[in-house]
Amino acid sequence: MNASIHSQSHHPPAAKPADLREEEVEFRDESPLPPPNGSRGGEGAGRKYRVFILDDHPLFRFGFKRLINAQPDLVVCGEAQDAVNGLDEALRLKPDLLTVDISLNESTNGIEFVKNVRAHLQDCRILVVSMHDESIYALRALRAGAQGYLMKQEVLGRVAEAVRTVAKGGVFLSETMRQQVLVNLANGSGANRSPIDSLSDRELEILHMSGQGRTPREIATQLGISVKTVETHRMRVREKLNLTTTAELTRFAIAWSAQGAC
């Protein structure tokens, strides 16, 4: 009798750890993502910044997502490969931070997308992640409403730092770009300006595509505009860069692109 009572008295405690483990697994599986930026709350230990990725290269999105999700305080909440779906999904998900490439295979480029996001999601922080030379595009991205610019060549080593800096309200630029900004501020906004700086975002985009050897018709097709509109932009580029002929424009565009525009 005593042996039977002794055995039963130890049975319930042995079952409790297993029950607790099952509850813990169930809690982890069902826990929701952190709330969108509209209901952030505090900066506690469990805070995760929700990141949305817009890039038209699937392999880059895959690797970039893995890098971000490997961080304890960052999580990818969504992704898209084009600006239309990207804006729709960003409006639905309301991420804390959005990363976007300059070049998208459609009519809207990254700079224009930044402006659209800024108009619709004022609280969303934006980090431009691009292969394009920061000396040409970084300041344009900041003027459009982004809070940081990261070259894709530096993603492996600096993505966590860049995303955290921007998500927490800072501005992320490489040391080279920081020095350039300081020099511009010290000398005045008009000092040492390149003629390229006088081009609009669309004109710069068309100059870049011309430097890649694309014809006006090819440019028009990719940007979703007419050939006549492309030619008008090219004429304005020639005027601003003091180039007389179309041949001069083509030679300049090719040389400029080869020097680091992409």
N, C-alpha and C positions, 0 to 999 in steps of 0.2 A: 504493500500500500504506500509506504513512504517513498519507495523508488518511483512509483507512478506519479505521485504528487510532485516530486522533485523534477521529473521530466516535463510535466505540464507547466510548471512555474517558469521554466526557461524558454518555452516555445514562443509566446507573444513577443518578448524582446528581440528574438532572432529575426522576426518578420519585419520589424520596423525599419531597419536600414534599407532593406530592399524596397519597401514602400516609398521611403524618402527619395531613393534614387529614381524611381519611376516618376515621381512628381517633378523632380528637378529636370529630367529629360523632357517631360511634357511641357514645362514652363519655357524652356529654351526654344522648343520647336514653335510654340505659339506666340512668342513675344513679338509685338509689332515693330516695324521700323521706327526710328525716332521721328517725332512730329515734324511737319514742314516748318519753314522759317517763319510762318505766320504765328506759330505757337511754340517758340523756342524754349522758353523757360531759362533755367540757370545754366551755368557752365560747370556742372558737376562732373564727377569722375565717369559717369555713364554717358556723357554727351558725345554724340557722333554727328559730324557734319555730313550732310547728304549732298552728294556730288552727281551732277548730270553731265554726260559726255556727248558732245556733238563733233563727229569726225566722219569723213566719207571713206575711211580705210578700215575695213573690218578687223584686220590683223592688229592694227594699232589700237583700236578700241578694246580688243581682247586683252592685249598685254597691259594697256593703261589701266583697265579695270582691275586686273589682278594686283598691280602695284598699289592702287588706292585701297582696295579691300584688305590688303595685308596690314594696313595701319590700324591700330586699336581705336582711333578716334575719327576714322573716315569710312564712309560706305557709299558705294555707287547705287543710286536710287533709280537710274534710268539712262538710256542712251538713244541716239538717233544718228542717221547718216545724211540727212538733208535738213535744210533750214525750216521748211514747212512743217514737217513732222516734229522737228526739234522744238519749235516754238509751241506747238500744240501740247506736246508732252511736258515741256517745262511749265506751261501755264497750269496743267493738271497736277503735276507733282510738286510744284513750288519748292525746288531744291534750295539749299543754302548757297551753293556755288555751282556755276556752270562753266565747263571748259569748252572752247570752240577753236577750230582751226581757221586760218585765214582763207584758205582755198577750199571751196566746196564745189562739187561737180554739178553746178546748176546756176541759175540766174542770180542768186543772192550770195554775196561773198561774206566772209566772216565779220568784216567791219560793219557791213549793213546789218547783219544779224545782231551784233552787239547793240547797235542803236535800237533795234526792234525790242530786244529783251529789256533794255533800260527803260523804254517807254511803257512796257507792260508789267514788269516785275522790278519795281524800284529797290526792293530789299535784297534781291539776288545779287551776289557777288560774281564777277566774271573774270576768268583767267584765260587768256589766249595762249594756246599751245600750238606752235606752228614751226614748219621747216623754214619759213621765210625769214630773211635777215631782220633782226630786231632793230638795227639802225635805221631801217626804212619804215617798218610797220609798227614798232612798239609805241611811239608817241601818238600815232594816228589811232591806235587801239585805245590808248588812255583817253584821248580826246573824245572818242566815241562813247566811252562809258565803262571800259574795262578797268580792272584794278591790278592787273599784272600781265606779264608777257614772259613765256618760257619757251626757249628753243627746243624742238624735239630732240636734238642731239644731246641735251642735258637732262632729259626726262628721267633716266635711270638713277642719276645721282641726286636730283633736286626736286623731284615731283612732290614728295611729302612736305618739304619745306615750303615750296611755292603754294600748294593748296592750303596748307595751314595758315600761312601768312595772309593770304587773301581772304580766307574764310573768317579769320578773326578780326578783319577790318583794316589790315595793312595793305601796302602796295608792294608787289614783287617785281623787281627788275634785276638783271645781271649787274655786276659791279661796273662793267663798261658802260652800260646804259645809264646807271645812276650818275656816273661822272659826266656823261654827255648832258644829262638834264641839268646838273649843277652848273656846268659851263654855260649852257644856254641862258639860265637864269641870271648868272653873273654878268654876262655880256649883253643881255637884253634879248627879247624874243626874236628880233629881226637880224641879229648878228650871225654871221657865218651860215646863213640859210642856203641850202642847196636849191637850184632851180626845180628840182624834183619836188621839194616841199610845197611849191605853188600849185601842184596838180591836185585835182579833186580825187576822191577815193576811186571813182569810176575811171577817171583818166589814168590814174596810176595802174589800175587793174588792166586796162587795155594796153598800156605801154608794156607791162609785164608779159601779157599774152603775145604781143607782137614780137617781143624778144625771144619767145619760144618758137617763133617761126610760123605762127598761125595766121591765116589769111583773114581779112575782114569778115568774110562770110562764115568762117569757122568760129570766129569770136562772137559774131551775132547769134549763131546757133546756140553756143554754150551759155551766153548771157541772157538769151530770150529777148533780144532787142533786134531792131531792123539793121540791115547793112548801112543804110543811110545814117542812122544814129551813131554807129561805130565810126564811120568816116568823119562825122561832125566832131566826135571826141578826139579822133586822131589829128584833125586840123587844129583843134585848140591846144593839144599837146605840142604840136609843131610851133605854134605861136609862142607858147610859154617858154619853150626851150630854145627858141630862136633857131629853129631848123627850117630850111627853105623848101626842101622837096621831100616827097614820100620816101625816096631812097635814103636820104639822110636820116629820117626818122627810123627806118628799119635798121640801119647800121648802128645808130645810137642805142636803140632798144636791145639789140643783140649784145652789144658791148656792155651795156649797163647790167643786163641779166647775168652775163658771164662774170661780172665783178662781185656778185654776191647777192643779187636781188632774189634768188631762190636757192 
